[in-house]
C-alpha cells in the first residue's frame, strides 16, 4: 500500500481501497476458487470413452518363441482424434500408476 500511496500521492484512500479489496476477496474466496476450478476443468480435454484389447505376440520375424503379452488402449478424447497406445506389461503398470496420480490430483482440486 505504501507503493500505491507514493505513486498516487494518496494516503487514506489507497489503504481503504486495499482493505476493501482484501475483505471482498476474503469473503468470496470459496466462490472464486470454485469458479476457477470449474473453468479450468471445463476448458481441458475430457476422456469420452476408451477401449482395450489384450494381445499375445507369439513370435516375430527375428524371434521364433516370443510369447510377450501386450495391450492396446484406445482413448476417445474431446477435441482430438482417437489416441491409441500399445504397451507391454511394465508400461501398462506405469500408465496405471500415472493415471491414479492424476485422478488423486484432480480430486484434490475439486475439494
PATI-131397 format. One record per residue (C-alpha): x, y, z negated; residue number from 0; residue in one letter. Coordinates in Angstrom, 2 decimals. Example, Ala and Ser with C-alpha at 12.3 -4.5 7.8 and 13.67 -1.06 7.14 Angstrom:
<atoms>
<atom><east>12.30</east><north>-4.50</north><up>-7.80</up><resi>0</resi><resn>A</resn></atom>
<atom><east>13.67</east><north>-1.06</north><up>-7.14</up><resi>1</resi><resn>S</resn></atom>
</atoms>
This chain:
<atoms>
<atom><east>0.00</east><north>0.00</north><up>0.00</up><resi>0</resi><resn>X</resn></atom>
<atom><east>2.91</east><north>2.40</north><up>-0.57</up><resi>1</resi><resn>X</resn></atom>
<atom><east>3.82</east><north>1.95</north><up>3.12</up><resi>2</resi><resn>X</resn></atom>
<atom><east>0.30</east><north>2.90</north><up>4.12</up><resi>3</resi><resn>X</resn></atom>
<atom><east>0.37</east><north>5.86</north><up>1.74</up><resi>4</resi><resn>X</resn></atom>
<atom><east>3.68</east><north>7.14</north><up>3.11</up><resi>5</resi><resn>X</resn></atom>
<atom><east>2.68</east><north>6.64</north><up>6.74</up><resi>6</resi><resn>X</resn></atom>
<atom><east>-0.65</east><north>8.43</north><up>6.48</up><resi>7</resi><resn>X</resn></atom>
<atom><east>0.10</east><north>10.77</north><up>3.58</up><resi>8</resi><resn>X</resn></atom>
<atom><east>-2.91</east><north>9.47</north><up>1.70</up><resi>9</resi><resn>X</resn></atom>
<atom><east>-2.73</east><north>8.45</north><up>-1.92</up><resi>10</resi><resn>X</resn></atom>
<atom><east>-6.07</east><north>7.24</north><up>-3.23</up><resi>11</resi><resn>X</resn></atom>
<atom><east>-7.86</east><north>6.28</north><up>0.00</up><resi>12</resi><resn>X</resn></atom>
<atom><east>-5.36</east><north>3.66</north><up>1.15</up><resi>13</resi><resn>X</resn></atom>
<atom><east>-5.34</east><north>1.97</north><up>-2.26</up><resi>14</resi><resn>X</resn></atom>
<atom><east>-9.13</east><north>1.99</north><up>-2.30</up><resi>15</resi><resn>X</resn></atom>
<atom><east>-9.30</east><north>0.56</north><up>1.23</up><resi>16</resi><resn>X</resn></atom>
<atom><east>-6.78</east><north>-2.15</north><up>0.42</up><resi>17</resi><resn>X</resn></atom>
<atom><east>-8.66</east><north>-3.11</north><up>-2.76</up><resi>18</resi><resn>X</resn></atom>
<atom><east>-11.95</east><north>-3.20</north><up>-0.87</up><resi>19</resi><resn>X</resn></atom>
<atom><east>-10.47</east><north>-5.41</north><up>1.85</up><resi>20</resi><resn>X</resn></atom>
<atom><east>-9.00</east><north>-7.78</north><up>-0.73</up><resi>21</resi><resn>X</resn></atom>
<atom><east>-12.35</east><north>-8.04</north><up>-2.53</up><resi>22</resi><resn>X</resn></atom>
<atom><east>-14.21</east><north>-8.76</north><up>0.70</up><resi>23</resi><resn>X</resn></atom>
<atom><east>-11.65</east><north>-11.35</north><up>1.84</up><resi>24</resi><resn>X</resn></atom>
<atom><east>-11.59</east><north>-13.00</north><up>-1.58</up><resi>25</resi><resn>X</resn></atom>
<atom><east>-15.36</east><north>-13.18</north><up>-1.82</up><resi>26</resi><resn>X</resn></atom>
<atom><east>-15.71</east><north>-14.59</north><up>1.71</up><resi>27</resi><resn>X</resn></atom>
<atom><east>-12.58</east><north>-16.78</north><up>1.78</up><resi>28</resi><resn>X</resn></atom>
<atom><east>-14.51</east><north>-20.08</north><up>1.90</up><resi>29</resi><resn>X</resn></atom>
<atom><east>-16.71</east><north>-18.83</north><up>4.75</up><resi>30</resi><resn>X</resn></atom>
<atom><east>-13.67</east><north>-17.56</north><up>6.65</up><resi>31</resi><resn>X</resn></atom>
<atom><east>-11.80</east><north>-20.84</north><up>6.16</up><resi>32</resi><resn>X</resn></atom>
<atom><east>-14.80</east><north>-22.90</north><up>7.31</up><resi>33</resi><resn>X</resn></atom>
<atom><east>-15.27</east><north>-20.69</north><up>10.36</up><resi>34</resi><resn>X</resn></atom>
<atom><east>-11.60</east><north>-21.08</north><up>11.30</up><resi>35</resi><resn>X</resn></atom>
<atom><east>-11.78</east><north>-24.86</north><up>10.82</up><resi>36</resi><resn>X</resn></atom>
<atom><east>-14.93</east><north>-25.12</north><up>12.94</up><resi>37</resi><resn>X</resn></atom>
<atom><east>-13.40</east><north>-23.01</north><up>15.68</up><resi>38</resi><resn>X</resn></atom>
<atom><east>-10.12</east><north>-24.97</north><up>15.62</up><resi>39</resi><resn>X</resn></atom>
<atom><east>-11.85</east><north>-28.34</north><up>15.76</up><resi>40</resi><resn>X</resn></atom>
<atom><east>-14.29</east><north>-27.32</north><up>18.49</up><resi>41</resi><resn>X</resn></atom>
<atom><east>-11.65</east><north>-25.94</north><up>20.85</up><resi>42</resi><resn>X</resn></atom>
<atom><east>-9.42</east><north>-29.02</north><up>20.95</up><resi>43</resi><resn>X</resn></atom>
<atom><east>-9.74</east><north>-32.23</north><up>22.87</up><resi>44</resi><resn>X</resn></atom>
<atom><east>-12.03</east><north>-34.83</north><up>21.46</up><resi>45</resi><resn>X</resn></atom>
<atom><east>-11.92</east><north>-38.58</north><up>21.87</up><resi>46</resi><resn>X</resn></atom>
<atom><east>-15.16</east><north>-39.53</north><up>23.60</up><resi>47</resi><resn>X</resn></atom>
<atom><east>-14.64</east><north>-43.27</north><up>23.97</up><resi>48</resi><resn>X</resn></atom>
<atom><east>-11.95</east><north>-45.92</north><up>24.06</up><resi>49</resi><resn>X</resn></atom>
<atom><east>-11.47</east><north>-49.40</north><up>25.42</up><resi>50</resi><resn>X</resn></atom>
<atom><east>-8.80</east><north>-52.02</north><up>24.77</up><resi>51</resi><resn>X</resn></atom>
<atom><east>-7.57</east><north>-55.20</north><up>26.40</up><resi>52</resi><resn>X</resn></atom>
<atom><east>-5.18</east><north>-57.79</north><up>24.94</up><resi>53</resi><resn>X</resn></atom>
<atom><east>-2.61</east><north>-59.29</north><up>27.29</up><resi>54</resi><resn>X</resn></atom>
<atom><east>-0.12</east><north>-62.11</north><up>27.07</up><resi>55</resi><resn>X</resn></atom>
<atom><east>2.77</east><north>-61.86</north><up>29.52</up><resi>56</resi><resn>X</resn></atom>
<atom><east>3.88</east><north>-65.44</north><up>30.10</up><resi>57</resi><resn>X</resn></atom>
<atom><east>6.76</east><north>-64.79</north><up>32.46</up><resi>58</resi><resn>X</resn></atom>
<atom><east>8.32</east><north>-62.22</north><up>34.74</up><resi>59</resi><resn>X</resn></atom>
<atom><east>10.45</east><north>-62.44</north><up>37.85</up><resi>60</resi><resn>X</resn></atom>
<atom><east>13.54</east><north>-62.32</north><up>35.58</up><resi>61</resi><resn>X</resn></atom>
<atom><east>12.45</east><north>-64.42</north><up>32.59</up><resi>62</resi><resn>X</resn></atom>
<atom><east>10.56</east><north>-67.67</north><up>33.00</up><resi>63</resi><resn>X</resn></atom>
<atom><east>9.33</east><north>-68.10</north><up>29.41</up><resi>64</resi><resn>X</resn></atom>
<atom><east>8.47</east><north>-64.67</north><up>28.03</up><resi>65</resi><resn>X</resn></atom>
<atom><east>5.23</east><north>-65.10</north><up>26.00</up><resi>66</resi><resn>X</resn></atom>
<atom><east>5.05</east><north>-61.44</north><up>24.99</up><resi>67</resi><resn>X</resn></atom>
<atom><east>1.74</east><north>-60.08</north><up>23.71</up><resi>68</resi><resn>X</resn></atom>
<atom><east>0.70</east><north>-56.55</north><up>24.63</up><resi>69</resi><resn>X</resn></atom>
<atom><east>-2.38</east><north>-54.39</north><up>24.51</up><resi>70</resi><resn>X</resn></atom>
<atom><east>-3.75</east><north>-51.86</north><up>26.97</up><resi>71</resi><resn>X</resn></atom>
<atom><east>-5.65</east><north>-48.95</north><up>25.42</up><resi>72</resi><resn>X</resn></atom>
<atom><east>-7.78</east><north>-46.54</north><up>27.45</up><resi>73</resi><resn>X</resn></atom>
<atom><east>-8.90</east><north>-43.28</north><up>25.87</up><resi>74</resi><resn>X</resn></atom>
<atom><east>-11.60</east><north>-41.07</north><up>27.38</up><resi>75</resi><resn>X</resn></atom>
<atom><east>-10.70</east><north>-37.57</north><up>26.21</up><resi>76</resi><resn>X</resn></atom>
<atom><east>-12.86</east><north>-34.48</north><up>26.66</up><resi>77</resi><resn>X</resn></atom>
<atom><east>-11.46</east><north>-32.11</north><up>29.33</up><resi>78</resi><resn>X</resn></atom>
<atom><east>-8.99</east><north>-34.78</north><up>30.58</up><resi>79</resi><resn>X</resn></atom>
<atom><east>-8.93</east><north>-37.89</north><up>32.71</up><resi>80</resi><resn>X</resn></atom>
<atom><east>-8.75</east><north>-41.26</north><up>31.00</up><resi>81</resi><resn>X</resn></atom>
<atom><east>-5.43</east><north>-41.76</north><up>29.21</up><resi>82</resi><resn>X</resn></atom>
<atom><east>-4.14</east><north>-45.33</north><up>29.42</up><resi>83</resi><resn>X</resn></atom>
<atom><east>-1.35</east><north>-46.70</north><up>27.23</up><resi>84</resi><resn>X</resn></atom>
<atom><east>0.20</east><north>-50.14</north><up>27.26</up><resi>85</resi><resn>X</resn></atom>
<atom><east>2.16</east><north>-51.18</north><up>24.17</up><resi>86</resi><resn>X</resn></atom>
<atom><east>3.77</east><north>-54.19</north><up>22.62</up><resi>87</resi><resn>X</resn></atom>
<atom><east>3.01</east><north>-55.29</north><up>19.06</up><resi>88</resi><resn>X</resn></atom>
<atom><east>5.58</east><north>-52.99</north><up>17.43</up><resi>89</resi><resn>X</resn></atom>
<atom><east>4.43</east><north>-49.95</north><up>19.42</up><resi>90</resi><resn>X</resn></atom>
<atom><east>0.81</east><north>-50.72</north><up>18.59</up><resi>91</resi><resn>X</resn></atom>
<atom><east>1.51</east><north>-50.78</north><up>14.84</up><resi>92</resi><resn>X</resn></atom>
<atom><east>3.38</east><north>-47.47</north><up>15.16</up><resi>93</resi><resn>X</resn></atom>
<atom><east>0.47</east><north>-45.94</north><up>17.09</up><resi>94</resi><resn>X</resn></atom>
<atom><east>-2.00</east><north>-47.11</north><up>14.43</up><resi>95</resi><resn>X</resn></atom>
<atom><east>0.15</east><north>-45.58</north><up>11.66</up><resi>96</resi><resn>X</resn></atom>
<atom><east>0.34</east><north>-42.25</north><up>13.51</up><resi>97</resi><resn>X</resn></atom>
<atom><east>-3.42</east><north>-42.24</north><up>14.13</up><resi>98</resi><resn>X</resn></atom>
<atom><east>-4.05</east><north>-42.92</north><up>10.43</up><resi>99</resi><resn>X</resn></atom>
<atom><east>-1.79</east><north>-39.97</north><up>9.53</up><resi>100</resi><resn>X</resn></atom>
<atom><east>-3.68</east><north>-37.75</north><up>12.00</up><resi>101</resi><resn>X</resn></atom>
<atom><east>-7.00</east><north>-38.88</north><up>10.52</up><resi>102</resi><resn>X</resn></atom>
<atom><east>-5.87</east><north>-38.01</north><up>6.98</up><resi>103</resi><resn>X</resn></atom>
<atom><east>-4.64</east><north>-34.61</north><up>8.14</up><resi>104</resi><resn>X</resn></atom>
<atom><east>-7.93</east><north>-33.90</north><up>9.92</up><resi>105</resi><resn>X</resn></atom>
<atom><east>-9.91</east><north>-34.95</north><up>6.85</up><resi>106</resi><resn>X</resn></atom>
<atom><east>-7.81</east><north>-32.67</north><up>4.64</up><resi>107</resi><resn>X</resn></atom>
<atom><east>-8.60</east><north>-29.78</north><up>6.99</up><resi>108</resi><resn>X</resn></atom>
<atom><east>-12.31</east><north>-30.41</north><up>6.56</up><resi>109</resi><resn>X</resn></atom>
<atom><east>-12.22</east><north>-30.30</north><up>2.77</up><resi>110</resi><resn>X</resn></atom>
</atoms>
